[in-house]
């Protein structure tokens, strides 16, 4: 998100989103920041709210494009630790100088005066932003929930919220992720109680999969393991590094000897082992998936294991998670997931809390942020119910520009570029719509290559066209189809070269693609990708 006043731009968070199931091979999607292309020097600073990857994950992919030696960056100690540790995996990056801020810190970046305030979430050290601008005060909630009994953290400071409200808030930007959920989010304390039930009853190993950045859950599982005399093995690169950072900064506490290496697990009975790992979303390369598909180096799932999937399913990942669950169950393990018990519970305020937040802050204008479009709409409804007039509420999409004055909020007609920038391995943005469509096509109906050798002089096909196919039909069992295809290819070429004169090969290739494509569709109802190759001799 960018706040722009005259020629000064403040950046709030730089996150990524996970690709959907229809984006084969894509690792992440990062924001399009073309708008900033010639405005590098206008960027007065970046502030981060918290350490979740949807708020910091794009830093290594985007920072180079806006970095200059005077760029000022601010984050809480934990958020800073996570960003800096992650930068180490990208050695060609500029050195990031990130200043630490905490609850109550005040900074000034160009025309923006920012005051940070503590907000409860499911990662510690989360900060909301009170931003004084020449137009008026803006309150950014960050991701949040109201938690009267958090873990390793103080409860929500309602007095602080009320004091800020008294300073008059022109615009509130509030977290919408939980806006479709009724009632109140669960306290971290309640979640711990539910988790404890599993620990009480489990006789085999406990394997808990969660997001590496769900630090509170990680802490709860370590604490419960200690209470029930279990050793904890931490698996997964991001999980290991996050636990390291949090231990150094004091956000995760564990007794000496609790955390052991995977290779030492055999020294303890299964009832004394907890494995904490990544992969609750069914991510292909994550630890839990490798265990479930027996590809993990030392850990095999077995009967008696208790698998906890402690994260709600990201929209678009439902099928993958379902398959993962089935794979785990086939191996005789028990699965506990968030639908059965509240072992995940969002870190996000639900309807009741969102309503309460609006009523406390009493902003003149309101923009729901964070979450899918339907969540934004649902949050806008809540705001209306809370008494904010409809004309004062804007539901905006990525790329839209919102104008804010003391009197009015409105959306501009023009958009800034906001199409997905996809990250695949080392490439950022080089996989575009076309490459993605090719991948989808290949994954659906396979490919079909036709190689024809043509006599330059006569335009006649020499010999029989060669055919290579993958993922379309099994060639050995499709002799009839192949024979007909070869015949058609020869016909297309001879028809086009018959009249003599210059031969337009790109036209002929298009013809092959269209006509053979049509032919395959009538015969098989499939549309493989057809690649014609013509060699003139
Ligand atoms: Zn978050």
Boltz pocket constraint, residues with backbone or C-beta under 6 A from the ligand:
constraints:
  - pocket:
      binder: B
      contacts: [[A, 50], [A, 52], [A, 121], [A, 143], [A, 347]]
      max_distance: 6.0
